[in-house]
């Protein structure tokens, strides 16, 4: 963070100093919402969560070196008192990042692929200058300003993932940290139950390009009609990416190797270059093209972009993490989240990885689909059959049952598809029936916690790095 006095911070957020806070004291470290992450010189933000109240941890944060607490009430510690902590956090991020005169802000949104693409962009453009990017999927009104506040005067690129739960959310985020480059990947059916339809989702995602300045750049997916139409909603210059030759940045000769990793020829207005990705699944080609478009705007040439793409890996947990056990079983942990588009992409990647090996799809529910839930879960079950997936294990209740029934109806399956009630039942089944050489995909919406299945399978071989229970999604403070 750029060092900021408590007096300046209080003025920026419209708050008042209390508890003996020294106006000249400086915030020199991170701004955090988790008291366990406090370091000397930090500002601790006392967010009230669903299960805990950050104000209860103010004294501990000060003992660990925080310079003050951002709070809505007196805490008995030096503090900046405001009416709304989350809104104040956003105002602080705006005030501090306005001082980043040498930093290009890149915003990334879309129904699926945001995190993977953000991670790709961060790794590639780091070759052109110091880069800060959203960790994991912290893409909301708390996570995004926290990321922005971690930048300093040496930061050349600030790559921010922007999520939306409704109309106006991305507009709000862009008001906190205005982007100069905006990337829209796709308009799918994720959260369609909350939005009410794909057109409403397109309206929300397009708020990113509406926020761009005249000297900005809108990077749009030419292969998605709803995204392509966003060109009419921005005053910024438009760059299209896609697999069709009409796109400014496009791919030719797309191929998958035996492990399901893509290679292609990157075509740009400045030249071409061969790309070999380390990531699994053909869907990453589109993500890589979006990344290439951003990198080109930041001054990188085709050869440098291709080389950096070839080095890039998976930064965020439980997204197509491929691990081979000592006994030859391959576990593909893609359990961080799921929607119809990402579920289809993962199943296609699993099929591409098969090459005669037996494949397992361990799938749970896709949430927030509203009236489309039955249709979409039915479609996933049928797709598993059409892709010749060896075994489908549907985990959970009603939505899982829809997938299981659809698979059996599509393929007249018997034991090839099975419905189990919970993650432990899935683990027990797999432990009893897996054999060397099998490939297991695990995927569901975050709330289903299916990462426990993948982690249990890896713990059997001593290859898991975590017990799996401590996903940071949703809890802002412990």
N, C-alpha and C positions, 0 to 999 in steps of 0.2 A: 504494500500500500504506500502511496505517497504520504509522507509524514504530515499530520494535520493536528493542530491544537484543538483542545476540547472547546475553546471559545469559538473557533471557526466551525467545528462540527455542530455545536449547538445552534449557531446561527443558520447553518445550512439546513438543518432539520426542523427549525422552528421550535426548538426546545429550550429548556432552562437548566442551568447547572445547579446541582444540589449535593448535599452530603459532604461538603468540604472539597468538592472537585476544584482542582487548580486550573484556571482558564489557560495558563501557559503550558500545561502538561501536554505532551504530544502522543497521539496514537501512532506508533511506529511499526507495529506488527500486524497480524491478521485481524480482521473483524470476524467474529465467530458466534454461532448460535449454540454450540456444544461446549459446555464448560470444561470438558476433558481436553479440548483442543486449545485452551488458553495458553499463550506464551507471554513473556514479559513485554509490555507495551501494547497488548491487544485491547480491543474494545469488545466487551461481551454484550451481546444483544439478547435481552430477556424475553424471548418469544413464549407465548402461552400456547402449548400444544394440546393435543387431545388427551394425553395421559399425564403430562408434567407441566409445571409452570417454571419458566426460566428464572423468574424472580427469586425462587427458593434457592437458587444456586449462585446468587450474586456474591455472597461473602466468600465462598470457595473460589470463585473466579478471581476475586481481588487478591486472595492469598497466593494464587498461582501467578500473579504478576499483571493482571489486567489493570489498565490505567483508569478505566471507568466502566459503568454499566449503562447501556441504553435501555430505559425502562419506562413504564407507565405509572409507577408509583415509587414512593420512597423505599429504599432497600437497606438503609443504614450504611451505605457505601457511597463513595463518589459516583455521581450519576448524571446523565442527561435525561431529563424527564420530558416525555412527549405524550401526546394523546393516543397515538397509534404507532406501535413499534415497527410493524412491517412497512407501513407507509413512510416512516422516518428513515428506515434502512434504504428504501428506494431513493429518497431525496439525498441522502448522504452519498450514495453511489453516483448519482447524477453530478453533484457538486465536485466530487473528487475526480471522476473520469473526464469532466469538462477540462481538466488541467492536462489531460494526456494529448497534447497537441501533435505528437509524432506517432500516434497509434491509429491503425485502421481497425475499425470494429466490423466484424462479420457476424451477421445473424443467420441462423439456420433453423428452418421449420419444415413441417411436413407430417403426414399421418403416420408414416413409418420410415425407419432408416435415419432419423435425426441424429441419434447418438453415434452410430457407426460412421456417418458422414462427417459429423463434427470431429470425431477422433481422427479420421483420415486427414481432414483439412489441417488440424492442429499439427499432426506429424509432418505433413508435407511442407507447409509454409514455415515451419520452424527452421528449415534450411535457408530461408530468406531473411530471418530475423527472429529476435526473442518473441516467444508466443505464449500467451495464457489462454486456456480453454476451459469450458465447463467440465468439472469432474463428474463422471457418470452421467446421470440424467437430472441433475439439479437445475431444472430449466424453468422454475416458477418464480413468483414474486419474492421469494426468499433466496433461493439458490442462485438466481442470475445476478442480483446485486452483490452477493457475497463473492462470486467469481470476479466480477468487474472490479471490486475493491482490492483484489489481490494483485492487480496490475500496478506498475510504477512507471517512472519516466524512461526506463530502458525498454519497456514493452513496445514492440513494433506491431504486433497483431493480437487482437482480443477476439477470440472465436466463441460465440455464445449460442448455445442451443435455446430455442424459444418454444415452449409448449403453450397450449391453450385448452381451457376447459369450457370456453364459451366466447361469444362475440365480445370484442373489446379487450381481451386479455393481452394479445400481442401488441396492440396499440399502447397499452399501459407499459409493457416491458420496453418497447422502443422509446417511450418517453423517459425511462430511467437511463438507458444507455443507447443513444441514437446510433444505428448502424449506417455505414457507408456502402457496404455490400450486403445484399439480402439474398438468401438462397431458399427457394421453395422446391421441395423434392417431389411431392405428390399429394393428391387429395384422395384418401381412401375412406374406409369405413370405421377406423378406430374412433371410439367415443361417439359413434353416430347416434346412440341412444340419448346422449346428452345434447347434441347439436340439433337433432331432428332431421338430418339429411345431408348428403354430400354437398349440396349447394351452400348450405349454411357453413359447413366445414371450409369450403373454398373461400367464402366471405371472410371467415376468421383468419385463415392462413394468409390471405392476400393483404391483410393489414400490414404485414412486413414490407411489402413492396410499396404500399402507399406511404409509408413513413420515410422512405429513402429520399435524400436530397437530389437536386438536379444534377449534381456532379457525382452521384452515386451509381451503383451498378446492380441491376436485378438479374440474378442467375436463375433461370427458369427451365423446368423440365419440358422439352418440346414433345415428349412422348405422352404426356398427360394433358388432354384437352382442357381440363379445368385450370391447370397451372399455366398452360400456354396463353390462355385468355387473360391472365393477370397482367400481361404486357400492356393492356389498355388502362390499367389502374395505377400506373407509376409514371412519374416524370423523369425517373432515372433512365440511363441507357440500359438496354436489355441485351443479355447474352443467353442464348439457348444452348442447352446440352441435351444429348439424347443419343440413341443408337441409330437414328435415321440420318442419312447423309445431308439433309437440309439443316441440321443443327450446327451452330458455330463450332461447338466442341462435340465430337462424336466418335463412336467406336466402329471399327471394322474387323472382320475375321475373328469374332469372339469364339473362344474354344475353352473347354474344361479339361483339366488333366484328370488322371485316375483318382485323385483325392478330392475332386470337385472344386479345384481352384481355377479361377478364370485367367485367361490371357487374351490380349487383343491389341490391335493397332490403334493408338491414340492419334486422331486427326485434329489439328488446330489450324487456324489461319496463318500461323507462323512456322508450321512444320509438323512432321509426324514422328512418332517414336513408338517402339514396341513396349508393352506393359505386361508384366507377369505379377499377378497379385498373390500375396500370401494368405489372403482371406478366403473363406470357404463359401461357395455359392455364387451363381451367376448374377444374382441381384446386386452384388457389390460392384458390378460394372457401371451401373447407373450412378451409384454413390461415388465411384472413382472419377467419373466424368464431371460430376458437380464439383468435386474437389479440384480437378484440373482447371476448370473454368475460373475458380477463385484464385488458384495459384498463378495462373497466367495474368490475371488482373493485378496481382501483387508483384509482377515483374519476372516470374520464372519462365524459362523456355521449356519447350516440349521434352527435350532430353532430360533436363533436371527434374521435371515433374514426373516423368516415367520412372526414373531411378528412385525418387523418393517414394512413389506409390509402391514400388517393388519391395521397399524396406519396411513399409508400414504394417503394423500388426493390430491386434485387438487390445484396446486400452481399458475398456469398461467391462466389468464382470458379467459373466453368464450370458454372453452374446456370441453364439456360435464358437464357444470354447471347445476345441477338439483335443481330447487326451486319449492316448492309447495305453491301456493297462498292460502289465507284464504278460498277462495270459492271452493277449491279442484282441481283447474286446475294446472297441473304440466308443468313447462316451462323448456325445455332442451336447454340451450344456448351453441351451439357448432359452433358458427359463426365466430371464429377467422380465419379459413381458410378451404379449402376443395380441395380434389383431388379425383379421382375415388375410390381409396382404402379407404380413410377415410370416404367418402360419403357412401359407402357400409357398413362399420363398424357401422356408426351412425344409418343408417336405420335398421340394424339388432338389434342394441341395443334398438331402439324405439319399434320394434316388440316384443322383449323379455320383455319389461316393460308393455305391454298392459294388459294382463290378463282380457280381457273383457271390458277394457276402450277404448273409441274412441281415435284414434291416428291421429295426424296431422303432416305432413312433409312440412315445409315451406322452400323451397330450391331455391337457386339462382345459378348463373353460376359458373362453375369451369374454371378458367383461365389458359392460357399458355399450352393448350393441342394441339395446332397446328391442323394438319390434322385429329387427333383423336377426335376432339371436338364433332362432330355430333354423332359418334358412342358411345362415353362415356356418353353424356347427354341422348341419347336414352336409353342406358342401365340402367341409374339411374331411369328414368321414369318407365320402365318395372319392375325393381326390387321393386319399391314401390307397384305395383299391386301384384306381386308374394308374397310379405311379408304381404299382406292383410292390408296395411296401410289404415286407414279410409278415410283421405282426403289429397290430394296433392295440395299445393299452390305453383305454380312455379312463381318466382318473377323476372321480368326483360324483356329482349328483346329476341333476336333470340335463344340463348342457352336455356333460360327458356321455350320458345315455343317448342323446341325439346323435352324437358322432358314431357311437357303437352301432346303433340301429341302422344308420345310413350306410356304414361300411358293409354290414351284413346284407342289406337290401341290394346294394350295388353289385356285390361280388358273390352273393350266395355264400358268404363266409360263414364258417363255423368257429373253430378254435383260433382262426387267424385274428379275430377281434375279440377283446375281452373287456368287460367293464369292471373296474375295481373301485371301492368306496373312498380310498384315501392313499396318501403317499406311502404309508407303511405297507399297505397291501401291494402296491406296485413294486416296492423294493423286494418284498418277499417273493413275488412272482418272478421277478428278474433274476434274483439270486438262485432260484431253483431251476431256471430254464435257459439262462444264457450259456452260450458255448463260445469257444475261441473263434475269433474272426468276426463275431457279430458287431453291428454298429447300432448304437442306441441314441436316438434323438429325444431330448426332453424339452418340452415347451408348453407354456400356458401364460395366462395373465399373472401379473405380479402377486396378486392376492392369493393365488392357488398354492404358492410356495413350492412349486415342483422342483426347484433347485435342490431340495432335500433328497430327491431321488438320485440325481446325478452325483451329488456329494457323497451319498451313502455308497454308491457303486465305486467311487474312487477311493473312499476310505477303506473299502475291502482290500484294496491293493496298496494302501498307504500313500496314495497320490493326491489326496485332497489337502488344500492349504487351510481350510476353515471348516468348522462344524456346520456352517450354512445358516444358522439361525439369525445372524446379525446383519441382515440387509438393511441399509440405511434409509431405504425408501419410506417416506411418509413421516418418520419421527425426526423432528428438527432439533430436539434437545433431550439429553438424558442426564 
